[in-house]
């Protein structure tokens, strides 16, 4: 084994903790994203099943459109890492 192989192996070993840290951050962000998706699905289920009567007001739009906006922010942050 030449010095190039040893250098490459050393870099790979040194990057293991960095990879673990990034993976843990991505996991926490994915959990937050899934919670926001659950909120959106619950809201849509309420609308579709007729459990709750929604009026076409500003509150209606806030419920439906702010949740995906926050989820997209988390997605943007995940892919930016």
CNS distance restraints for C-alpha pairs under 8 A (distance, minus, plus):
assign (resid   1 and name CA) (resid   5 and name CA) 6.16 0.50 0.50
assign (resid   1 and name CA) (resid   6 and name CA) 7.15 0.50 0.50
assign (resid   2 and name CA) (resid   6 and name CA) 6.64 0.50 0.50
assign (resid   3 and name CA) (resid   7 and name CA) 6.05 0.50 0.50
assign (resid   4 and name CA) (resid   8 and name CA) 6.14 0.50 0.50
assign (resid   5 and name CA) (resid   9 and name CA) 6.09 0.50 0.50
assign (resid   6 and name CA) (resid  10 and name CA) 6.02 0.50 0.50
assign (resid   7 and name CA) (resid  11 and name CA) 6.25 0.50 0.50
assign (resid   8 and name CA) (resid  12 and name CA) 6.23 0.50 0.50
assign (resid   9 and name CA) (resid  13 and name CA) 6.21 0.50 0.50
assign (resid  10 and name CA) (resid  14 and name CA) 6.14 0.50 0.50
assign (resid  11 and name CA) (resid  15 and name CA) 6.17 0.50 0.50
assign (resid  12 and name CA) (resid  16 and name CA) 6.65 0.50 0.50
assign (resid  14 and name CA) (resid  18 and name CA) 7.79 0.50 0.50
assign (resid  15 and name CA) (resid  19 and name CA) 6.11 0.50 0.50
assign (resid  16 and name CA) (resid  20 and name CA) 6.25 0.50 0.50
assign (resid  17 and name CA) (resid  21 and name CA) 6.16 0.50 0.50
assign (resid  18 and name CA) (resid  22 and name CA) 6.25 0.50 0.50
assign (resid  19 and name CA) (resid  23 and name CA) 6.08 0.50 0.50
assign (resid  20 and name CA) (resid  24 and name CA) 6.21 0.50 0.50
assign (resid  21 and name CA) (resid  25 and name CA) 6.35 0.50 0.50
assign (resid  22 and name CA) (resid  26 and name CA) 6.16 0.50 0.50
assign (resid  23 and name CA) (resid  27 and name CA) 6.12 0.50 0.50
assign (resid  24 and name CA) (resid  28 and name CA) 6.37 0.50 0.50
assign (resid  25 and name CA) (resid  29 and name CA) 6.26 0.50 0.50
assign (resid  26 and name CA) (resid  30 and name CA) 6.04 0.50 0.50
assign (resid  26 and name CA) (resid  78 and name CA) 6.23 0.50 0.50
assign (resid  27 and name CA) (resid  31 and name CA) 6.25 0.50 0.50
assign (resid  28 and name CA) (resid  32 and name CA) 6.41 0.50 0.50
assign (resid  29 and name CA) (resid  33 and name CA) 6.14 0.50 0.50
assign (resid  29 and name CA) (resid  74 and name CA) 6.52 0.50 0.50
assign (resid  29 and name CA) (resid  78 and name CA) 6.98 0.50 0.50
assign (resid  30 and name CA) (resid  34 and name CA) 6.09 0.50 0.50
assign (resid  30 and name CA) (resid  74 and name CA) 7.94 0.50 0.50
assign (resid  31 and name CA) (resid  35 and name CA) 6.33 0.50 0.50
assign (resid  32 and name CA) (resid  36 and name CA) 6.41 0.50 0.50
assign (resid  32 and name CA) (resid  74 and name CA) 7.81 0.50 0.50
assign (resid  33 and name CA) (resid  37 and name CA) 6.21 0.50 0.50
assign (resid  33 and name CA) (resid  71 and name CA) 5.44 0.50 0.50
assign (resid  33 and name CA) (resid  74 and name CA) 6.41 0.50 0.50
assign (resid  33 and name CA) (resid  75 and name CA) 7.49 0.50 0.50
assign (resid  34 and name CA) (resid  38 and name CA) 6.10 0.50 0.50
assign (resid  35 and name CA) (resid  39 and name CA) 6.37 0.50 0.50
assign (resid  36 and name CA) (resid  40 and name CA) 6.34 0.50 0.50
assign (resid  36 and name CA) (resid  67 and name CA) 6.25 0.50 0.50
assign (resid  36 and name CA) (resid  68 and name CA) 7.40 0.50 0.50
assign (resid  36 and name CA) (resid  70 and name CA) 7.54 0.50 0.50
assign (resid  36 and name CA) (resid  71 and name CA) 6.06 0.50 0.50
assign (resid  37 and name CA) (resid  41 and name CA) 6.15 0.50 0.50
assign (resid  37 and name CA) (resid  67 and name CA) 7.72 0.50 0.50
assign (resid  37 and name CA) (resid  68 and name CA) 7.49 0.50 0.50
assign (resid  37 and name CA) (resid  71 and name CA) 7.18 0.50 0.50
assign (resid  38 and name CA) (resid  42 and name CA) 6.09 0.50 0.50
assign (resid  39 and name CA) (resid  43 and name CA) 6.21 0.50 0.50
assign (resid  39 and name CA) (resid  67 and name CA) 7.32 0.50 0.50
assign (resid  40 and name CA) (resid  44 and name CA) 6.21 0.50 0.50
assign (resid  40 and name CA) (resid  64 and name CA) 6.98 0.50 0.50
assign (resid  40 and name CA) (resid  67 and name CA) 6.26 0.50 0.50
assign (resid  40 and name CA) (resid  68 and name CA) 7.20 0.50 0.50
assign (resid  41 and name CA) (resid  45 and name CA) 6.05 0.50 0.50
assign (resid  42 and name CA) (resid  46 and name CA) 6.22 0.50 0.50
assign (resid  43 and name CA) (resid  47 and name CA) 6.38 0.50 0.50
assign (resid  43 and name CA) (resid  63 and name CA) 7.58 0.50 0.50
assign (resid  43 and name CA) (resid  64 and name CA) 7.27 0.50 0.50
assign (resid  44 and name CA) (resid  48 and name CA) 6.09 0.50 0.50
assign (resid  44 and name CA) (resid  64 and name CA) 7.94 0.50 0.50
assign (resid  45 and name CA) (resid  49 and name CA) 5.87 0.50 0.50
assign (resid  46 and name CA) (resid  50 and name CA) 5.99 0.50 0.50
assign (resid  46 and name CA) (resid  51 and name CA) 5.37 0.50 0.50
assign (resid  46 and name CA) (resid  52 and name CA) 5.87 0.50 0.50
assign (resid  47 and name CA) (resid  51 and name CA) 6.91 0.50 0.50
assign (resid  47 and name CA) (resid  52 and name CA) 6.49 0.50 0.50
assign (resid  47 and name CA) (resid  53 and name CA) 7.27 0.50 0.50
assign (resid  47 and name CA) (resid  54 and name CA) 7.16 0.50 0.50
assign (resid  54 and name CA) (resid  60 and name CA) 6.50 0.50 0.50
assign (resid  55 and name CA) (resid  60 and name CA) 6.52 0.50 0.50
assign (resid  56 and name CA) (resid  60 and name CA) 5.82 0.50 0.50
assign (resid  56 and name CA) (resid  61 and name CA) 7.45 0.50 0.50
assign (resid  57 and name CA) (resid  61 and name CA) 6.70 0.50 0.50
assign (resid  58 and name CA) (resid  62 and name CA) 6.17 0.50 0.50
assign (resid  59 and name CA) (resid  63 and name CA) 6.20 0.50 0.50
assign (resid  60 and name CA) (resid  64 and name CA) 6.43 0.50 0.50
assign (resid  61 and name CA) (resid  65 and name CA) 5.73 0.50 0.50
assign (resid  61 and name CA) (resid  66 and name CA) 7.80 0.50 0.50
assign (resid  62 and name CA) (resid  66 and name CA) 5.39 0.50 0.50
assign (resid  63 and name CA) (resid  67 and name CA) 6.77 0.50 0.50
assign (resid  64 and name CA) (resid  68 and name CA) 7.50 0.50 0.50
assign (resid  65 and name CA) (resid  69 and name CA) 6.44 0.50 0.50
assign (resid  66 and name CA) (resid  70 and name CA) 6.36 0.50 0.50
assign (resid  67 and name CA) (resid  71 and name CA) 6.36 0.50 0.50
assign (resid  68 and name CA) (resid  72 and name CA) 6.01 0.50 0.50
assign (resid  69 and name CA) (resid  73 and name CA) 6.32 0.50 0.50
assign (resid  70 and name CA) (resid  74 and name CA) 6.51 0.50 0.50
assign (resid  71 and name CA) (resid  75 and name CA) 6.27 0.50 0.50
assign (resid  72 and name CA) (resid  76 and name CA) 6.01 0.50 0.50
assign (resid  73 and name CA) (resid  77 and name CA) 6.23 0.50 0.50
assign (resid  74 and name CA) (resid  78 and name CA) 6.17 0.50 0.50
assign (resid  75 and name CA) (resid  79 and name CA) 6.28 0.50 0.50
assign (resid  76 and name CA) (resid  80 and name CA) 6.00 0.50 0.50
assign (resid  77 and name CA) (resid  81 and name CA) 6.50 0.50 0.50
